[in-house]
């Protein structure tokens, strides 16, 4: 089976958007959620995967990322809401522990 590449959109709770490309979506989303790299998604807390598509060719995935980044915000929102109108985190069941869950458990331990 040929490798897959993903063009994806992460969002914050206030709907700040981040668009990216990766060959390992589950790992990359984990990195965004746990803020493993400094940058835009950590600064704006873009920790929810709200849209993605799969490509067999990395060049096509990168071209799609560039295309989406060039769109006006309204067009990006329309794309997201076509398949995910509630902006649900599509990765919500991928991990045993979410950063928010971890923070809450630490808060309970410290009280």
Rosetta silent file (secondary structure, phi, psi, omega in degrees, C-alpha in Angstrom):
SEQUENCE: XXXXXXXXXXXXXXXXXXXXXXXXXXXXXXXXXXXXXXXXXXXXXXXXXXXXXXXXXXXXXXXXXXXXXXXXXXXXXXXXXXXXXXXXXXXXXXXXXXXXXXXXXXXXXXX
SCORE:     score description
SCORE:     0.000 S_00000001
   1 L     0.000  129.984 -179.787    0.000    0.000    0.000 S_00000001
   2 L   -67.289  155.229 -179.652    1.472    3.398   -0.946 S_00000001
   3 L   -65.161  154.238  177.492    2.116    5.891    1.852 S_00000001
   4 L  -109.646  148.596  175.522   -0.608    8.364    2.780 S_00000001
   5 E  -127.919  150.010 -173.857   -0.251   12.066    3.366 S_00000001
   6 E  -126.211  133.935  165.493   -2.756   14.278    5.094 S_00000001
   7 E  -101.590  131.871 -172.041   -3.782   17.879    4.710 S_00000001
   8 E  -143.288  160.896  175.715   -5.494   18.885    7.946 S_00000001
   9 E  -126.800  127.180  172.426   -7.002   21.738    9.911 S_00000001
  10 E  -104.936  153.234  178.977   -6.633   22.191   13.658 S_00000001
  11 E  -140.361  154.886  171.791   -8.709   24.724   15.601 S_00000001
  12 L   -91.700  174.153  177.620   -8.810   26.354   18.988 S_00000001
  13 L   -64.727  -25.867  178.259  -11.994   26.648   21.017 S_00000001
  14 L   -91.652    9.858  175.390  -12.310   30.217   19.713 S_00000001
  15 L    71.660   28.696  166.121  -11.987   28.883   16.122 S_00000001
  16 L   -71.788  135.603 -173.283   -8.470   30.064   15.347 S_00000001
  17 E  -109.142  144.619  172.335   -7.369   27.845   12.446 S_00000001
  18 E  -131.752  132.075  179.860   -4.102   26.111   11.616 S_00000001
  19 E  -115.500  133.657 -178.739   -3.558   24.245    8.331 S_00000001
  20 E  -147.722  177.187  177.693   -0.808   21.663    7.920 S_00000001
  21 E  -133.059  142.588  177.914    0.478   18.564    6.093 S_00000001
  22 E  -156.488  160.367  172.872    1.848   15.347    7.572 S_00000001
  23 L   -99.134   -8.878  179.799    2.486   11.713    6.769 S_00000001
  24 L  -134.824   87.054 -173.397    1.485   10.606   10.285 S_00000001
  25 H   -62.506  -43.066 -178.089   -1.729   12.347   11.282 S_00000001
  26 H   -61.997  -43.473  178.932   -2.165   10.629   14.640 S_00000001
  27 H   -66.686  -42.655 -176.767    1.371   11.523   15.758 S_00000001
  28 H   -67.745  -40.654  177.710    1.151   15.094   14.472 S_00000001
  29 H   -62.849  -42.304  176.553   -2.195   15.761   16.163 S_00000001
  30 H   -56.184  -44.869  179.284   -0.744   14.380   19.416 S_00000001
  31 H   -61.077  -40.741  177.161    2.153   16.834   19.079 S_00000001
  32 H   -64.709  -46.234 -177.355   -0.283   19.728   18.607 S_00000001
  33 H   -61.277  -40.896 -176.353   -2.410   18.662   21.573 S_00000001
  34 L   -94.649    6.897  176.813    0.565   18.301   23.900 S_00000001
  35 L    51.804   49.362 -178.028    2.366   21.394   22.531 S_00000001
  36 L   -75.211  -13.712  177.987    5.514   19.445   21.790 S_00000001
  37 L  -129.762  139.438  174.468    6.756   22.165   19.431 S_00000001
  38 L   -68.438  150.364  177.256    6.795   25.898   19.938 S_00000001
  39 L   146.334 -165.069 -172.489    4.786   27.816   17.401 S_00000001
  40 H   -56.626  -50.884 -174.724    1.409   28.937   16.214 S_00000001
  41 H   -64.356  -35.268  176.528   -0.718   26.017   17.432 S_00000001
  42 H   -70.802  -42.230 -178.980    0.722   26.178   20.932 S_00000001
  43 H   -63.732  -37.965 -176.928    0.450   29.947   21.133 S_00000001
  44 L  -105.208    8.275  177.128   -3.194   29.903   20.012 S_00000001
  45 L    55.183   45.576  175.673   -4.139   26.538   21.583 S_00000001
  46 L   -82.045   91.365 -171.199   -5.156   24.900   18.298 S_00000001
  47 L  -122.877   12.922  179.783   -5.653   21.470   19.820 S_00000001
  48 E  -122.611  125.841  175.261   -8.697   20.054   17.992 S_00000001
  49 E   -80.151  116.165 -175.452   -8.561   18.241   14.662 S_00000001
  50 E  -114.099  -11.733  179.689  -11.629   19.483   12.816 S_00000001
  51 E  -162.948  143.992  171.278  -10.965   18.505    9.176 S_00000001
  52 E  -159.935  158.399  171.915   -8.568   16.378    7.137 S_00000001
  53 E  -140.603  154.931 -175.300   -8.216   14.656    3.808 S_00000001
  54 E  -105.038  141.970  176.969   -5.890   11.908    2.595 S_00000001
  55 E  -134.173  147.280  176.983   -3.603   12.022   -0.440 S_00000001
  56 L   -87.256  -18.105 -176.751   -1.329    9.378   -1.946 S_00000001
  57 L  -116.646  125.136 -177.651    1.128   11.968   -3.313 S_00000001
  58 H   -62.761  -34.121  179.998    2.933   14.356   -0.968 S_00000001
  59 H   -63.857  -38.356  178.363    3.092   17.041   -3.661 S_00000001
  60 H   -67.761  -40.763  178.131   -0.699   17.016   -3.955 S_00000001
  61 H   -61.917  -42.452  179.273   -1.065   17.252   -0.162 S_00000001
  62 H   -67.612  -41.688  177.241    1.301   20.234   -0.068 S_00000001
  63 H   -60.830  -39.780  178.754   -0.475   21.910   -2.989 S_00000001
  64 H   -65.321  -41.796  176.763   -3.789   21.466   -1.177 S_00000001
  65 H   -58.028  -46.888  179.871   -2.318   22.981    2.001 S_00000001
  66 H   -62.808  -40.357  178.309   -1.155   26.005    0.015 S_00000001
  67 H   -60.369  -49.884 -178.567   -4.531   26.294   -1.673 S_00000001
  68 H   -62.406  -40.453  179.603   -6.392   26.240    1.645 S_00000001
  69 H   -63.403  -26.068  179.366   -4.014   28.761    3.210 S_00000001
  70 H   -83.399  -11.978 -179.627   -4.800   31.110    0.326 S_00000001
  71 L   -73.870  153.669  171.146   -8.551   30.919    0.870 S_00000001
  72 L   -69.304  154.804 -177.829  -10.516   33.552    2.740 S_00000001
  73 H   -54.380  -42.387 -177.722  -11.605   32.523    6.234 S_00000001
  74 H   -59.086  -38.933 -179.248  -15.257   32.216    5.187 S_00000001
  75 H   -70.260  -37.386  176.343  -14.380   29.626    2.536 S_00000001
  76 H   -63.297  -43.620  179.823  -12.304   27.607    5.038 S_00000001
  77 H   -63.415  -40.457  178.373  -15.205   27.621    7.489 S_00000001
  78 H   -62.496  -39.717  177.480  -17.608   26.465    4.772 S_00000001
  79 H   -62.231  -46.922  179.934  -15.259   23.550    3.970 S_00000001
  80 H   -61.501  -49.949 -173.063  -15.077   22.536    7.638 S_00000001
  81 H   -72.424  -14.812  175.730  -18.806   22.873    8.260 S_00000001
  82 H   -64.310  -37.471 -178.273  -19.692   20.833    5.169 S_00000001
  83 H  -113.477  -16.592 -177.010  -18.445   17.674    6.934 S_00000001
  84 L  -141.367   66.952 -173.421  -18.113   18.787   10.567 S_00000001
  85 L   -61.535  -25.139 -179.483  -20.779   21.430   11.314 S_00000001
  86 L   -92.752    1.169 -178.619  -20.331   21.170   15.097 S_00000001
  87 L    55.768   41.405  178.701  -16.527   21.486   14.890 S_00000001
  88 L   -71.518  141.444  176.260  -16.139   18.238   16.850 S_00000001
  89 L   -68.703  110.203 -177.262  -12.564   17.099   17.538 S_00000001
  90 L   -68.757  -15.058 -179.975  -12.182   14.225   15.079 S_00000001
  91 L  -100.951   11.238 -172.018   -9.298   12.835   17.145 S_00000001
  92 L   -59.380  -23.723 -179.671  -11.207   12.802   20.435 S_00000001
  93 L  -107.528   11.455 -175.623  -11.091    8.989   20.721 S_00000001
  94 L   -80.285  -25.267 -170.336   -7.543    8.462   19.452 S_00000001
  95 L  -124.813  151.553  178.292   -5.679    8.788   22.757 S_00000001
  96 L   -69.708  -30.506 -175.319   -6.040    7.391   26.256 S_00000001
  97 L  -139.652  130.777  175.911   -5.470   10.790   27.818 S_00000001
  98 L   -97.789  151.592  178.769   -6.140   14.299   26.543 S_00000001
  99 H   -54.823  -39.100  179.604   -4.140   17.286   27.820 S_00000001
 100 H   -64.653  -38.172  177.516   -7.297   18.800   29.346 S_00000001
 101 H   -64.720  -41.459  179.569   -7.980   15.542   31.200 S_00000001
 102 H   -61.960  -44.799  179.697   -4.398   15.497   32.468 S_00000001
 103 H   -62.229  -42.383  179.839   -4.679   19.089   33.735 S_00000001
 104 H   -64.620  -39.516 -179.686   -7.925   18.340   35.558 S_00000001
 105 H   -68.054  -35.981  176.438   -6.448   15.279   37.265 S_00000001
 106 H   -66.088  -40.016  178.398   -3.422   17.315   38.402 S_00000001
 107 H   -60.814  -41.862  179.980   -5.748   20.026   39.745 S_00000001
 108 H   -65.567  -36.106 -179.874   -7.666   17.411   41.773 S_00000001
 109 H   -68.843  -29.541 -176.531   -4.408   16.044   43.184 S_00000001
 110 L   -90.554    0.279 -179.900   -3.295   19.507   44.301 S_00000001
 111 L  -105.660    0.000    0.000   -6.515   20.400   46.134 S_00000001
